[in-house]
């Protein structure tokens, strides 16, 4: 399952990516809001909702967050135990975040990314497996131990 969340700044890109994920990539998606573009909404509400779903689910589920910069969403999501959220501002960042950091939430910068670039970043994030090299596993385990 892919859980999506966006504030008003990421609302339009979320709508586009929902169609891309469901129609083109044939992925199962749950949209946790916003369900309308409301300029007074607050990004932490959507980041926490997505992060809680990912943290409570199996390891194959991921979250995708969208706001104007991607930064606030990632900061908020990382407050939830079990979440490793990255800002995927490039294809390489998405790939390395998955491989080396075992990221389970991708946060996107809706103001700067074209639809094509966002699709490529999301596709890379979804297709990149965790690198189980002992050094990467050890580092991720240190983060998880610290959360406890």
C-alpha positions as CSV (number, residue, x, y, z in Angstrom):
1,X,0.0,0.0,0.0
2,X,1.1,3.5,-0.7
3,X,-0.2,6.2,1.6
4,X,-0.4,9.7,0.3
5,X,-0.6,13.0,2.1
6,X,-0.4,16.6,1.0
7,X,-1.2,20.0,2.3
8,X,-2.5,22.8,0.1
9,X,1.0,23.3,-1.4
10,X,1.2,19.7,-2.6
11,X,-2.4,19.1,-3.4
12,X,-2.3,19.4,-7.2
13,X,0.8,17.2,-7.5
14,X,-0.7,14.6,-5.2
15,X,-3.8,14.4,-7.5
16,X,-1.5,13.9,-10.5
17,X,0.6,11.3,-8.7
18,X,-2.4,9.4,-7.5
19,X,-3.5,8.9,-11.1
20,X,0.0,8.0,-12.1
21,X,0.3,5.4,-9.3
22,X,-3.1,3.8,-9.8
23,X,-3.5,3.9,-13.6
24,X,0.1,3.6,-14.9
25,X,1.9,1.7,-12.2
26,X,-1.2,-0.2,-11.0
27,X,-0.4,0.4,-7.3
28,X,-2.8,0.4,-4.4
29,X,-3.1,3.9,-2.9
30,X,-4.8,5.4,0.1
31,X,-5.2,9.2,0.1
32,X,-5.0,10.5,3.6
33,X,-5.7,14.1,2.6
34,X,-5.9,16.9,2.0
35,X,-9.1,16.2,0.0
36,X,-9.5,19.9,-0.9
37,X,-7.0,22.7,-1.4
38,X,-7.4,24.7,1.8
39,X,-4.7,27.4,2.3
40,X,-5.1,27.3,6.1
41,X,-4.4,23.6,6.5
42,X,-1.3,22.4,8.4
43,X,1.2,20.0,6.9
44,X,2.0,18.2,10.1
45,X,-1.6,16.8,10.2
46,X,-1.1,15.0,6.9
47,X,2.5,14.0,7.6
48,X,1.6,12.4,11.0
49,X,-1.4,10.5,9.4
50,X,0.8,9.0,6.7
51,X,3.7,8.3,9.0
52,X,1.4,6.5,11.5
53,X,-0.1,4.3,8.8
54,X,3.4,3.4,7.5
55,X,4.8,2.7,10.9
56,X,1.8,0.5,11.8
57,X,1.9,-1.5,8.6
58,X,4.1,-4.1,7.0
59,X,7.5,-3.2,5.7
60,X,6.4,-3.1,2.1
61,X,4.1,-0.2,2.6
62,X,5.4,3.3,2.0
63,X,4.3,6.9,2.3
64,X,4.6,9.8,-0.1
65,X,4.2,13.3,1.2
66,X,3.9,16.5,-0.7
67,X,4.2,20.2,0.3
68,X,5.8,23.2,-1.2
69,X,9.3,22.3,-0.2
70,X,9.0,18.7,1.1
71,X,11.0,19.8,4.1
72,X,8.3,20.3,6.7
73,X,6.6,17.1,5.8
74,X,9.8,15.1,6.2
75,X,10.6,16.8,9.6
76,X,7.1,16.0,10.9
77,X,7.0,12.4,9.6
78,X,10.4,11.6,11.2
79,X,8.9,12.3,14.6
80,X,6.9,9.1,14.3
81,X,8.8,6.1,15.6
82,X,9.8,3.7,12.8
83,X,9.7,6.3,10.1
84,X,12.7,7.1,7.9
85,X,11.5,10.0,5.7
86,X,13.7,11.6,3.1
87,X,13.2,14.6,0.9
88,X,13.5,13.2,-2.6
89,X,14.6,16.2,-4.6
90,X,16.3,14.1,-7.2
91,X,16.3,10.6,-8.6
92,X,19.6,9.8,-7.0
93,X,18.4,11.0,-3.6
94,X,15.4,8.7,-3.9
95,X,17.6,5.8,-4.9
96,X,20.2,6.3,-2.1
97,X,17.5,7.0,0.5
98,X,15.9,3.7,-0.2
99,X,19.2,1.7,-0.6
100,X,21.3,3.0,2.1
101,X,18.9,4.6,4.6
102,X,16.0,2.1,4.1
103,X,13.6,5.1,3.8
104,X,10.0,4.3,4.0
105,X,8.6,7.7,3.4
106,X,9.3,10.0,0.4
107,X,8.6,13.7,0.7
108,X,8.4,15.8,-2.4
109,X,8.9,19.5,-3.2
110,X,5.8,20.4,-5.2
111,X,7.0,23.9,-6.0
112,X,10.1,22.8,-7.8
113,X,9.4,19.4,-9.4
114,X,7.8,19.0,-12.8
115,X,5.3,16.2,-13.2
116,X,7.8,14.2,-15.2
117,X,10.6,14.6,-12.6
118,X,8.2,13.7,-9.8
119,X,7.1,10.6,-11.6
120,X,10.7,9.5,-12.2
121,X,11.6,10.1,-8.5
122,X,8.5,8.1,-7.3
123,X,9.2,5.3,-9.7
124,X,12.8,5.0,-8.5
125,X,11.8,5.1,-4.9
126,X,9.3,2.3,-5.4
127,X,11.6,0.1,-7.5
128,X,14.7,0.5,-5.3
129,X,15.2,-2.3,-2.7
130,X,17.0,-1.9,0.6
131,X,20.7,-2.6,0.3
132,X,21.2,-5.3,3.0
133,X,25.0,-4.8,3.1
134,X,25.9,-5.1,6.8
135,X,27.2,-1.5,7.0
136,X,23.8,-0.1,5.9
137,X,21.9,-2.5,8.1
138,X,24.0,-1.6,11.1
139,X,23.5,2.1,10.6
140,X,19.7,1.8,10.2
141,X,19.6,-0.4,13.3
142,X,21.4,2.3,15.3
143,X,18.7,4.7,14.3
144,X,16.0,2.2,15.3
145,X,17.7,1.5,18.6
146,X,18.0,5.2,19.4
147,X,14.2,5.6,18.9
148,X,13.6,3.0,21.6
